[in-house]
């Protein structure tokens, strides 16, 4: 199965979190923060959303920064994805 977002939505996948701090301390899963950097895996077509023309400027493969608690989490084929609106993306990492 694949995810194909609609309208101005973007499907992202979290970038792996380091489990060891720079000083060598290993963090338990409960102590780790939700990653804020993610990779874009699918982009909706844009179009008219709520009466406004939306042009998509995010591309598949972009690394982006999102708010910790934005979007909807879904699990497909044992992979966790987050679906966010394009306007919920805070920045593109270059």
C-alpha positions as CSV (number, residue, x, y, z in Angstrom):
1,X,0.0,0.0,0.0
2,X,1.0,3.6,-0.5
3,X,-0.2,6.9,0.9
4,X,-1.3,9.5,-1.6
5,X,-2.2,12.8,0.2
6,X,-5.0,15.0,-1.1
7,X,-5.3,18.8,-1.4
8,X,-2.6,20.6,0.6
9,X,-1.4,17.7,2.7
10,X,2.1,16.3,3.0
11,X,3.1,12.8,4.2
12,X,6.3,12.8,6.2
13,X,8.4,10.2,7.9
14,X,10.5,11.1,11.0
15,X,14.2,11.0,10.7
16,X,15.9,8.5,13.1
17,X,16.5,9.8,16.6
18,X,20.0,9.3,18.1
19,X,19.8,7.1,21.1
20,X,23.1,8.3,22.6
21,X,23.9,11.8,23.7
22,X,27.1,13.5,22.5
23,X,28.7,12.8,25.9
24,X,27.9,9.0,25.4
25,X,24.8,8.7,27.6
26,X,22.3,6.2,26.2
27,X,18.7,7.5,26.4
28,X,15.8,5.3,27.3
29,X,12.9,5.4,24.7
30,X,10.7,7.3,27.2
31,X,13.4,10.1,27.6
32,X,13.7,10.8,23.9
33,X,11.9,13.7,22.4
34,X,9.7,13.3,19.3
35,X,11.9,14.2,16.3
36,X,11.1,17.5,14.7
37,X,13.0,16.8,11.5
38,X,11.3,14.7,9.0
39,X,11.6,13.6,5.4
40,X,8.8,14.3,2.9
41,X,7.6,11.0,1.3
42,X,4.5,12.3,-0.6
43,X,2.9,15.6,-1.5
44,X,-0.7,16.4,-2.4
45,X,-1.6,18.2,-5.6
46,X,-2.6,21.5,-4.0
47,X,-5.5,23.3,-5.8
48,X,-8.5,25.1,-4.2
49,X,-8.7,24.6,-0.4
50,X,-11.4,26.5,1.5
51,X,-11.9,28.8,-1.5
52,X,-8.1,29.7,-1.8
53,X,-5.6,28.6,-4.4
54,X,-2.9,26.6,-2.8
55,X,0.4,26.1,-4.7
56,X,2.6,23.3,-3.3
57,X,6.2,24.3,-2.8
58,X,7.3,21.3,-0.7
59,X,8.9,18.4,-2.7
60,X,9.3,14.7,-2.1
61,X,12.7,14.2,-0.5
62,X,12.9,17.5,1.3
63,X,13.9,17.5,4.9
64,X,11.5,19.7,6.9
65,X,11.0,20.9,10.5
66,X,7.6,20.5,12.0
67,X,6.1,21.4,15.4
68,X,6.3,18.5,18.0
69,X,2.6,17.9,18.1
70,X,1.4,18.8,14.6
71,X,-0.3,16.5,12.1
72,X,-2.0,13.1,12.4
73,X,0.1,9.9,12.9
74,X,-0.7,6.8,10.9
75,X,1.0,3.4,10.7
76,X,1.1,1.6,7.4
77,X,3.1,-1.6,6.8
78,X,4.7,-1.2,10.2
79,X,6.1,2.3,9.3
80,X,4.9,5.4,11.1
81,X,4.0,8.4,9.0
82,X,2.7,11.8,9.9
83,X,0.2,13.7,7.6
84,X,0.4,17.5,7.9
85,X,-0.9,20.4,6.0
86,X,1.7,22.3,4.0
87,X,1.2,25.4,6.2
88,X,2.1,23.3,9.4
89,X,5.6,22.9,8.1
90,X,7.9,25.4,9.8
91,X,11.0,25.2,7.6
92,X,12.9,23.3,4.9
93,X,16.3,22.1,5.9
94,X,18.9,22.8,3.2
